Amino acid sequence: MRTRCLAAAATAVVAGAVFSIGAAASGAPAAAAVRGPGLSRHAQVFRPVGWRKTHPPVVRRAAFDPGDVNLQYNGGGVLTSPGAFAIFWGPDWANGFSAGGFTSDQARDYMTTFLGGVGGSPWIGSQTQYCQGTALYGESCAGDLNARFIANPAQQLLGAWVDDSPIPDSPTDADVQAEAQRAAA
């Protein structure tokens, strides 16, 4: 057991170093810290409803358990009927490429198969505990007659599109939004 933990820790350190080196070599800017009212610099863990009931205290202490970090409804919109479109943007997707022993066709097939299979599965089923229309700052939808729960329908992948238009060297939010608008048209 100790060997597995050490191997996992070593792998995480090596992966972190590799990604740090890659980011530094690419000239990518360092991520800015997110700060503001009610925001923390520490990781926040949102446990599924009922997690405490199914995990004995000794397991909870072993896991990172920062206290009450339940997700609160703050009055914003909630997408209760999820669906997604996969956009493969850039001429490389249209012209084909290979990297890491895989081709662009294999990568696209892998991603669309994965996205096509998550809907209706337990893997994404935890989203069904969240809802639209509960009390402001509420932490639970249970028993709320106004609540519209997020569904977990099968086939949440609604389509895939290859757009061979070039990607800007440093895409902005506006560039990404324009790409989404082209895909939706």
MDAnalysis code that builds the backbone (N, CA, C; Angstrom):
import MDAnalysis as mda
import numpy as np

u = mda.Universe.empty(555, n_residues=185, atom_resindex=np.repeat(np.arange(185), 3), trajectory=True)
u.add_TopologyAttr("name", ["N", "CA", "C"] * 185)
u.add_TopologyAttr("resid", np.arange(1, 186))
u.add_TopologyAttr("resname", ["MET", "ARG", "THR", "ARG", "CYS", "LEU", "ALA", "ALA", "ALA", "ALA", "THR", "ALA", "VAL", "VAL", "ALA", "GLY", "ALA", "VAL", "PHE", "SER", "ILE", "GLY", "ALA", "ALA", "ALA", "SER", "GLY", "ALA", "PRO", "ALA", "ALA", "ALA", "ALA", "VAL", "ARG", "GLY", "PRO", "GLY", "LEU", "SER", "ARG", "HIS", "ALA", "GLN", "VAL", "PHE", "ARG", "PRO", "VAL", "GLY", "TRP", "ARG", "LYS", "THR", "HIS", "PRO", "PRO", "VAL", "VAL", "ARG", "ARG", "ALA", "ALA", "PHE", "ASP", "PRO", "GLY", "ASP", "VAL", "ASN", "LEU", "GLN", "TYR", "ASN", "GLY", "GLY", "GLY", "VAL", "LEU", "THR", "SER", "PRO", "GLY", "ALA", "PHE", "ALA", "ILE", "PHE", "TRP", "GLY", "PRO", "ASP", "TRP", "ALA", "ASN", "GLY", "PHE", "SER", "ALA", "GLY", "GLY", "PHE", "THR", "SER", "ASP", "GLN", "ALA", "ARG", "ASP", "TYR", "MET", "THR", "THR", "PHE", "LEU", "GLY", "GLY", "VAL", "GLY", "GLY", "SER", "PRO", "TRP", "ILE", "GLY", "SER", "GLN", "THR", "GLN", "TYR", "CYS", "GLN", "GLY", "THR", "ALA", "LEU", "TYR", "GLY", "GLU", "SER", "CYS", "ALA", "GLY", "ASP", "LEU", "ASN", "ALA", "ARG", "PHE", "ILE", "ALA", "ASN", "PRO", "ALA", "GLN", "GLN", "LEU", "LEU", "GLY", "ALA", "TRP", "VAL", "ASP", "ASP", "SER", "PRO", "ILE", "PRO", "ASP", "SER", "PRO", "THR", "ASP", "ALA", "ASP", "VAL", "GLN", "ALA", "GLU", "ALA", "GLN", "ARG", "ALA", "ALA", "ALA"])
u.atoms.positions = np.array([
    [0.824, -1.185, 0.000],
    [0.000, 0.000, 0.000],
    [0.877, 1.260, 0.000],
    [1.910, 1.246, 0.859],
    [2.811, 2.395, 0.938],
    [3.507, 2.616, -0.397],
    [3.877, 1.518, -1.066],
    [4.544, 1.628, -2.363],
    [3.629, 2.294, -3.383],
    [2.337, 1.907, -3.369],
    [1.390, 2.514, -4.305],
    [1.249, 4.005, -4.050],
    [1.156, 4.396, -2.769],
    [1.023, 5.815, -2.428],
    [2.249, 6.600, -2.883],
    [3.439, 6.039, -2.651],
    [4.663, 6.716, -3.079],
    [4.737, 6.808, -4.594],
    [4.329, 5.744, -5.286],
    [4.343, 5.756, -6.746],
    [3.360, 6.801, -7.273],
    [2.184, 6.891, -6.668],
    [1.184, 7.879, -7.096],
    [1.705, 9.295, -6.856],
    [2.339, 9.516, -5.696],
    [2.868, 10.839, -5.381],
    [3.989, 11.202, -6.351],
    [4.864, 10.251, -6.650],
    [5.960, 10.508, -7.589],
    [5.427, 10.830, -8.974],
    [4.405, 10.096, -9.401],
    [3.796, 10.348, -10.708],
    [3.202, 11.748, -10.761],
    [2.524, 12.162, -9.687],
    [1.922, 13.491, -9.638],
    [2.993, 14.576, -9.711],
    [4.109, 14.375, -9.004],
    [5.188, 15.357, -9.014],
    [5.810, 15.449, -10.400],
    [6.071, 14.302, -11.018],
    [6.664, 14.295, -12.359],
    [5.716, 14.945, -13.352],
    [4.413, 14.610, -13.288],
    [3.435, 15.206, -14.200],
    [3.374, 16.713, -13.998],
    [3.390, 17.148, -12.751],
    [3.370, 18.583, -12.472],
    [4.598, 19.275, -13.029],
    [5.756, 18.644, -12.877],
    [6.988, 19.228, -13.406],
    [6.948, 19.307, -14.923],
    [6.464, 18.251, -15.568],
    [6.396, 18.232, -17.031],
    [5.472, 19.331, -17.529],
    [4.295, 19.468, -16.907],
    [3.361, 20.493, -17.351],
    [3.906, 21.886, -17.064],
    [4.618, 22.066, -15.941],
    [5.206, 23.360, -15.626],
    [6.266, 23.731, -16.642],
    [7.088, 22.756, -17.008],
    [8.138, 23.003, -17.999],
    [7.501, 23.346, -19.331],
    [6.457, 22.607, -19.709],
    [5.777, 22.868, -20.977],
    [5.173, 24.252, -21.009],
    [4.548, 24.665, -19.902],
    [3.941, 25.992, -19.854],
    [5.012, 27.069, -19.924],
    [6.133, 26.858, -19.219],
    [7.206, 27.844, -19.234],
    [7.831, 27.936, -20.619],
    [8.023, 26.789, -21.274],
    [8.637, 26.772, -22.591],
    [7.738, 27.412, -23.635],
    [6.419, 27.284, -23.453],
    [5.498, 27.838, -24.435],
    [5.284, 29.330, -24.245],
    [5.807, 29.865, -23.154],
    [5.620, 31.280, -22.893],
    [4.222, 31.587, -22.391],
    [3.483, 30.575, -21.959],
    [2.124, 30.786, -21.466],
    [2.178, 31.606, -20.190],
    [1.269, 32.583, -20.047],
    [1.274, 33.377, -18.819],
    [0.873, 32.542, -17.626],
    [1.410, 32.893, -16.486],
    [1.054, 32.174, -15.257],
    [-0.392, 32.471, -14.908],
    [-1.072, 31.498, -14.341],
    [-2.470, 31.684, -13.960],
    [-2.564, 32.683, -12.816],
    [-3.492, 33.602, -12.926],
    [-3.696, 34.587, -11.861],
    [-4.554, 33.973, -10.773],
    [-4.294, 34.372, -9.547],
    [-5.103, 33.872, -8.429],
    [-6.491, 34.481, -8.512],
    [-7.486, 33.683, -8.223],
    [-8.862, 34.164, -8.223],
    [-9.155, 34.710, -6.838],
    [-9.550, 35.955, -6.778],
    [-9.828, 36.568, -5.490],
    [-11.076, 37.418, -5.604],
    [-11.729, 37.601, -4.509],
    [-12.917, 38.438, -4.466],
    [-13.744, 38.062, -3.252],
    [-14.851, 38.772, -3.033],
    [-15.685, 38.481, -1.866],
    [-16.185, 37.043, -1.898],
    [-15.956, 36.337, -0.830],
    [-16.456, 34.965, -0.722],
    [-15.637, 33.934, -1.468],
    [-14.550, 34.345, -2.131],
    [-13.720, 33.396, -2.867],
    [-12.506, 33.024, -2.032],
    [-12.080, 31.790, -2.174],
    [-10.960, 31.285, -1.391],
    [-9.830, 30.893, -2.324],
    [-8.605, 30.980, -1.844],
    [-7.465, 30.515, -2.623],
    [-7.286, 29.019, -2.466],
    [-8.053, 28.406, -1.595],
    [-7.928, 26.987, -1.327],
    [-8.950, 26.202, -2.137],
    [-8.636, 24.958, -2.380],
    [-9.548, 24.095, -3.121],
    [-10.864, 23.946, -2.379],
    [-11.939, 23.909, -3.120],
    [-13.255, 23.695, -2.536],
    [-13.758, 22.343, -3.006],
    [-14.222, 21.536, -2.105],
    [-14.729, 20.215, -2.432],
    [-16.231, 20.232, -2.238],
    [-16.975, 19.900, -3.285],
    [-18.420, 19.841, -3.206],
    [-18.817, 18.379, -3.240],
    [-19.219, 17.876, -2.103],
    [-19.615, 16.476, -1.983],
    [-21.051, 16.303, -2.460],
    [-21.375, 15.158, -3.070],
    [-22.760, 14.897, -3.461],
    [-23.662, 14.807, -2.232],
    [-24.926, 15.131, -2.424],
    [-25.897, 15.029, -1.337],
    [-25.866, 13.602, -0.791],
    [-25.839, 13.474, 0.520],
    [-25.842, 12.158, 1.160],
    [-24.462, 11.569, 1.368],
    [-23.400, 12.261, 0.943],
    [-22.047, 11.715, 1.052],
    [-21.693, 11.398, 2.497],
    [-22.036, 12.285, 3.417],
    [-21.699, 12.068, 4.829],
    [-22.387, 10.824, 5.381],
    [-23.582, 10.522, 4.897],
    [-24.313, 9.361, 5.398],
    [-23.674, 8.052, 4.939],
    [-23.044, 8.059, 3.769],
    [-22.487, 6.820, 3.218],
    [-21.002, 6.647, 3.499],
    [-20.357, 7.648, 4.092],
    [-18.934, 7.564, 4.394],
    [-18.739, 7.720, 5.901],
    [-18.270, 6.682, 6.580],
    [-18.065, 6.767, 8.030],
    [-17.074, 7.881, 8.385],
    [-17.131, 8.386, 9.623],
    [-16.262, 9.507, 10.020],
    [-14.785, 9.253, 9.760],
    [-14.306, 8.032, 9.950],
    [-12.880, 7.773, 9.737],
    [-12.511, 7.988, 8.266],
    [-13.406, 7.666, 7.337],
    [-13.151, 7.898, 5.910],
    [-13.202, 9.390, 5.620],
    [-14.158, 10.089, 6.228],
    [-14.258, 11.531, 6.011],
    [-13.015, 12.252, 6.515],
    [-12.461, 11.836, 7.643],
    [-11.254, 12.476, 8.151],
    [-10.066, 12.188, 7.250],
    [-10.044, 10.998, 6.652],
    [-8.932, 10.646, 5.775],
    [-8.979, 11.470, 4.488],
    [-10.186, 11.755, 4.010],
    [-10.338, 12.575, 2.813],
    [-10.280, 14.042, 3.227],
    [-9.991, 14.920, 2.291],
    [-9.993, 16.352, 2.581],
    [-11.434, 16.765, 2.813],
    [-11.747, 17.187, 4.021],
    [-13.108, 17.554, 4.388],
    [-13.066, 18.932, 5.045],
    [-13.170, 20.004, 4.239],
    [-13.012, 21.346, 4.790],
    [-14.225, 21.875, 5.533],
    [-15.218, 21.059, 5.797],
    [-16.402, 21.540, 6.509],
    [-17.563, 21.732, 5.556],
    [-18.395, 22.715, 5.827],
    [-19.593, 22.968, 5.043],
    [-19.233, 23.705, 3.763],
    [-19.146, 22.982, 2.675],
    [-18.850, 23.581, 1.378],
    [-19.947, 23.223, 0.379],
    [-21.164, 23.086, 0.875],
    [-22.265, 22.754, -0.018],
    [-22.475, 23.858, -1.038],
    [-22.826, 23.452, -2.239],
    [-23.128, 24.384, -3.310],
    [-24.429, 25.108, -2.978],
    [-24.435, 26.424, -3.124],
    [-25.627, 27.212, -2.836],
    [-26.197, 27.777, -4.127],
    [-27.526, 27.822, -4.186],
    [-28.203, 28.439, -5.322],
    [-28.213, 29.946, -5.103],
    [-27.671, 30.689, -6.057],
    [-27.573, 32.142, -5.912],
    [-28.472, 32.887, -6.885],
    [-29.466, 32.205, -7.445],
    [-30.454, 32.874, -8.272],
    [-30.155, 32.899, -9.755],
    [-29.028, 32.364, -10.181],
    [-28.685, 32.366, -11.601],
    [-29.412, 31.272, -12.370],
    [-29.214, 31.278, -13.664],
    [-29.839, 30.276, -14.511],
    [-29.195, 28.906, -14.324],
    [-29.997, 27.872, -14.425],
    [-29.516, 26.499, -14.333],
    [-30.027, 25.761, -15.569],
    [-29.150, 25.162, -16.303],
    [-29.521, 24.396, -17.496],
    [-30.073, 23.054, -17.037],
    [-31.380, 22.889, -17.101],
    [-32.003, 21.678, -16.575],
    [-32.117, 20.563, -17.615],
    [-31.905, 20.878, -18.888],
    [-31.918, 19.863, -19.953],
    [-30.585, 19.930, -20.689],
    [-29.550, 19.281, -20.142],
    [-28.212, 19.439, -20.710],
    [-28.070, 18.801, -22.086],
    [-27.196, 19.401, -22.855],
    [-26.832, 18.896, -24.171],
    [-25.564, 19.603, -24.600],
    [-24.797, 18.977, -25.465],
    [-23.525, 19.561, -25.886],
    [-23.266, 19.283, -27.357],
    [-22.530, 20.181, -27.966],
    [-22.033, 19.997, -29.318],
    [-20.507, 19.971, -29.226],
    [-19.879, 19.066, -29.922],
    [-18.413, 19.013, -29.973],
    [-17.962, 19.758, -31.226],
    [-17.093, 20.733, -31.043],
    [-16.566, 21.508, -32.164],
    [-15.080, 21.202, -32.277],
    [-14.677, 20.682, -33.407],
    [-13.277, 20.403, -33.686],
    [-12.810, 21.532, -34.601],
    [-12.170, 22.522, -33.991],
    [-11.878, 23.800, -34.636],
    [-10.442, 23.840, -35.116],
    [-10.266, 24.225, -36.351],
    [-8.942, 24.427, -36.922],
    [-8.694, 23.553, -38.129],
    [-7.833, 24.011, -39.023],
    [-7.561, 23.253, -40.245],
    [-6.938, 21.882, -39.986],
    [-6.240, 21.715, -38.866],
    [-5.636, 20.406, -38.581],
    [-6.694, 19.318, -38.458],
    [-7.862, 19.667, -37.888],
    [-8.918, 18.665, -37.757],
    [-9.474, 18.279, -39.125],
    [-9.534, 19.237, -40.038],
    [-10.059, 18.950, -41.379],
    [-9.025, 18.219, -42.234],
    [-7.751, 18.607, -42.093],
    [-6.694, 18.032, -42.927],
    [-6.135, 16.739, -42.364],
    [-6.344, 16.514, -41.085],
    [-5.820, 15.313, -40.432],
    [-4.446, 15.540, -39.843],
    [-4.169, 14.854, -38.763],
    [-2.863, 14.913, -38.116],
    [-2.666, 13.630, -37.326],
    [-1.459, 13.439, -36.859],
    [-1.215, 12.345, -35.926],
    [-0.266, 12.851, -34.854],
    [-0.545, 12.404, -33.631],
    [0.270, 12.808, -32.487],
    [0.157, 11.736, -31.429],
    [1.258, 11.389, -30.821],
    [1.246, 10.412, -29.740],
    [0.769, 9.042, -30.185],
    [0.927, 8.713, -31.457],
    [0.514, 7.407, -31.955],
    [-0.957, 7.328, -32.364],
    [-1.649, 8.450, -32.336],
    [-3.056, 8.466, -32.712],
    [-3.280, 9.465, -33.840],
    [-4.306, 9.213, -34.639],
    [-4.662, 10.140, -35.703],
    [-5.784, 11.051, -35.234],
    [-5.995, 12.121, -35.982],
    [-7.087, 13.040, -35.645],
    [-8.435, 12.326, -35.719],
    [-8.606, 11.428, -36.666],
    [-9.860, 10.669, -36.754],
    [-10.076, 9.814, -35.506],
    [-9.009, 9.159, -35.034],
    [-9.130, 8.344, -33.821],
    [-9.468, 9.218, -32.612],
    [-8.819, 10.374, -32.512],
    [-9.075, 11.281, -31.387],
    [-10.517, 11.780, -31.430],
    [-10.973, 12.183, -32.618],
    [-12.349, 12.673, -32.757],
    [-13.346, 11.572, -32.420],
    [-13.110, 10.358, -32.904],
    [-14.001, 9.235, -32.596],
    [-14.024, 8.941, -31.095],
    [-12.859, 8.975, -30.474],
    [-12.778, 8.724, -29.037],
    [-13.594, 9.753, -28.265],
    [-13.400, 11.035, -28.595],
    [-14.096, 12.098, -27.868],
    [-15.604, 12.062, -28.101],
    [-16.037, 11.841, -29.337],
    [-17.482, 11.809, -29.588],
    [-18.118, 10.563, -28.980],
    [-17.405, 9.456, -28.950],
    [-17.931, 8.250, -28.297],
    [-18.079, 8.491, -26.800],
    [-17.057, 9.081, -26.193],
    [-17.140, 9.383, -24.764],
    [-18.298, 10.328, -24.476],
    [-18.341, 11.456, -25.188],
    [-19.397, 12.443, -24.939],
    [-20.780, 11.882, -25.248],
    [-20.867, 10.981, -26.219],
    [-22.139, 10.364, -26.548],
    [-22.603, 9.363, -25.515],
    [-21.697, 8.876, -24.675],
    [-22.048, 7.855, -23.699],
    [-22.255, 8.333, -22.278],
    [-21.879, 9.583, -21.969],
    [-21.988, 10.015, -20.577],
    [-23.422, 10.315, -20.174],
    [-24.249, 10.753, -21.098],
    [-25.639, 11.057, -20.773],
    [-26.382, 9.810, -20.327],
    [-27.128, 9.946, -19.248],
    [-27.883, 8.826, -18.716],
    [-27.052, 7.878, -17.873],
    [-25.767, 8.169, -17.730],
    [-24.878, 7.271, -16.984],
    [-24.720, 7.736, -15.544],
    [-24.319, 6.826, -14.653],
    [-24.033, 7.234, -13.274],
    [-22.865, 8.211, -13.192],
    [-21.962, 8.184, -14.178],
    [-20.784, 9.039, -14.166],
    [-21.181, 10.514, -14.081],
    [-22.224, 10.895, -14.778],
    [-22.660, 12.288, -14.754],
    [-23.977, 12.448, -13.997],
    [-24.462, 11.386, -13.397],
    [-25.732, 11.411, -12.689],
    [-25.748, 12.273, -11.440],
    [-24.587, 12.603, -10.886],
    [-24.575, 13.417, -9.668],
    [-25.147, 14.806, -9.920],
    [-25.196, 15.245, -11.166],
    [-25.745, 16.570, -11.473],
    [-27.238, 16.655, -11.178],
    [-27.928, 15.516, -11.092],
    [-29.379, 15.531, -10.892],
    [-29.792, 15.992, -9.497],
    [-28.845, 16.169, -8.587],
    [-29.179, 16.686, -7.262],
    [-29.347, 18.200, -7.269],
    [-28.928, 18.866, -8.345],
    [-29.006, 20.316, -8.424],
    [-30.266, 20.735, -9.175],
    [-30.721, 21.961, -8.897],
    [-31.988, 22.380, -9.494],
    [-32.038, 23.882, -9.732],
    [-33.070, 24.282, -10.433],
    [-33.420, 25.678, -10.693],
    [-34.678, 25.977, -9.891],
    [-34.761, 27.147, -9.291],
    [-35.996, 27.591, -8.676],
    [-36.135, 27.304, -7.200],
    [-35.113, 26.824, -6.547],
    [-35.196, 26.631, -5.104],
    [-34.978, 27.978, -4.413],
    [-35.089, 28.012, -3.118],
    [-34.927, 29.256, -2.368],
    [-33.530, 29.832, -2.580],
    [-33.455, 31.144, -2.664],
    [-32.182, 31.826, -2.826],
    [-31.253, 31.453, -1.679],
    [-30.017, 31.096, -2.002],
    [-28.980, 30.636, -1.075],
    [-29.301, 29.282, -0.453],
    [-30.264, 28.586, -1.024],
    [-30.586, 27.250, -0.543],
    [-29.494, 26.265, -0.919],
    [-29.351, 25.225, -0.124],
    [-28.340, 24.201, -0.372],
    [-28.957, 22.862, -0.749],
    [-30.271, 22.784, -0.775],
    [-30.918, 21.514, -1.095],
    [-32.199, 21.783, -1.864],
    [-32.467, 20.925, -2.816],
    [-33.685, 21.026, -3.610],
    [-34.771, 20.095, -3.083],
    [-34.398, 19.222, -2.174],
    [-35.322, 18.201, -1.683],
    [-36.568, 18.846, -1.082],
    [-37.713, 18.381, -1.507],
    [-38.986, 18.825, -0.965],
    [-39.446, 20.184, -1.460],
    [-38.687, 20.835, -2.320],
    [-39.053, 22.144, -2.839],
    [-39.951, 21.961, -4.057],
    [-41.214, 22.359, -3.947],
    [-42.175, 22.154, -5.028],
    [-41.867, 22.999, -6.264],
    [-41.100, 24.087, -6.099],
    [-40.748, 24.942, -7.231],
    [-39.490, 24.476, -7.958],
    [-38.810, 23.507, -7.419],
    [-37.523, 23.082, -7.976],
    [-37.713, 22.317, -9.289],
    [-36.872, 22.674, -10.265],
    [-36.786, 21.933, -11.535],
    [-35.383, 21.321, -11.565],
    [-35.315, 20.019, -11.370],
    [-34.031, 19.333, -11.256],
    [-33.355, 19.185, -12.622],
    [-32.035, 19.157, -12.593],
    [-31.270, 18.900, -13.809],
    [-31.496, 17.451, -14.208],
    [-31.795, 17.248, -15.457],
    [-32.028, 15.902, -15.979],
    [-30.700, 15.253, -16.354],
    [-30.726, 13.974, -16.547],
    [-29.556, 13.222, -17.008],
    [-29.998, 12.327, -18.173],
    [-30.442, 12.958, -19.276],
    [-30.931, 12.153, -20.382],
    [-29.802, 11.444, -21.126],
    [-30.136, 10.346, -21.751],
    [-29.174, 9.684, -22.637],
    [-28.952, 10.594, -23.849],
    [-27.882, 10.357, -24.554],
    [-27.578, 11.100, -25.787],
    [-27.508, 12.610, -25.571],
    [-26.661, 13.044, -24.638],
    [-26.490, 14.479, -24.414],
    [-25.602, 15.125, -25.466],
    [-24.881, 14.315, -26.232],
    [-24.112, 14.858, -27.352],
    [-25.094, 15.084, -28.492],
    [-25.314, 16.346, -28.829],
    [-26.320, 16.694, -29.828],
    [-25.744, 16.796, -31.233],
    [-24.436, 16.754, -31.341],
    [-23.816, 16.810, -32.658],
    [-22.339, 17.138, -32.556],
    [-21.643, 16.956, -33.653],
    [-20.218, 17.283, -33.736],
    [-19.972, 17.966, -35.079],
    [-19.038, 18.895, -35.079],
    [-18.765, 19.686, -36.271],
    [-17.268, 19.919, -36.391],
    [-16.743, 19.762, -37.600],
    [-15.349, 20.102, -37.890],
    [-15.365, 21.423, -38.630],
    [-14.724, 22.430, -38.049],
    [-14.617, 23.749, -38.671],
    [-13.163, 23.977, -39.032],
    [-12.896, 24.084, -40.325],
    [-11.508, 24.218, -40.768],
    [-11.007, 25.661, -40.759],
    [-11.793, 26.591, -40.227],
    [-11.303, 27.965, -40.160],
    [-10.151, 28.032, -39.155],
    [-9.168, 28.899, -39.439],
    [-7.990, 28.952, -38.569],
    [-8.320, 29.492, -37.169],
    [-7.587, 28.988, -36.201],
    [-7.704, 29.447, -34.818],
    [-6.700, 30.583, -34.625],
    [-7.126, 31.705, -34.046],
    [-6.161, 32.785, -33.783],
    [-5.027, 32.290, -32.884],
    [-3.861, 32.907, -32.999],
    [-2.717, 32.514, -32.176],
    [-3.025, 32.628, -30.686],
    [-3.743, 33.650, -30.291],
    [-4.146, 33.850, -28.894],
    [-5.647, 34.120, -28.878],
    [-6.460, 33.056, -28.916],
    [-7.910, 33.274, -28.981],
    [-8.444, 34.004, -27.757],
    [-9.332, 34.930, -28.001],
    [-9.985, 35.672, -26.931],
    [-11.352, 35.044, -26.657],
    [-12.014, 35.500, -25.606],
    [-13.374, 35.030, -25.336],
    [-14.274, 35.312, -26.536],
    [-14.099, 36.485, -27.147],
    [-14.918, 36.852, -28.298],
    [-14.691, 35.880, -29.466],
    [-13.443, 35.435, -29.667],
    [-13.147, 34.460, -30.724],
    [-13.871, 33.145, -30.468],
    [-13.833, 32.686, -29.225],
    [-14.482, 31.421, -28.868],
    [-15.998, 31.557, -29.002],
    [-16.536, 32.698, -28.567],
    [-17.973, 32.925, -28.705],
    [-18.383, 32.964, -30.170],
    [-17.574, 33.590, -31.016],
    [-17.877, 33.639, -32.451],
    [-17.842, 32.235, -33.054],
    [-16.913, 31.406, -32.606],
    [-16.842, 30.021, -33.092],
    [-18.103, 29.255, -32.686],
    [-18.539, 29.441, -31.461],
    [-19.766, 28.783, -31.002],
    [-20.966, 29.258, -31.818],
    [-21.011, 30.550, -32.150],
    [-22.102, 31.077, -32.966],
    [-22.077, 30.479, -34.373],
    [-20.887, 30.307, -34.950],
    [-20.782, 29.669, -36.278],
    [-21.306, 28.235, -36.214],
    [-20.975, 27.543, -35.144],
    [-21.417, 26.148, -35.009],
    [-22.930, 26.066, -34.831],
    [-23.497, 27.050, -34.146],
    [-24.937, 27.035, -33.878],
    [-25.756, 27.471, -35.097],
    [-25.112, 28.156, -36.032],
    [-25.851, 28.679, -37.206],
    [-26.289, 27.574, -38.152],
])
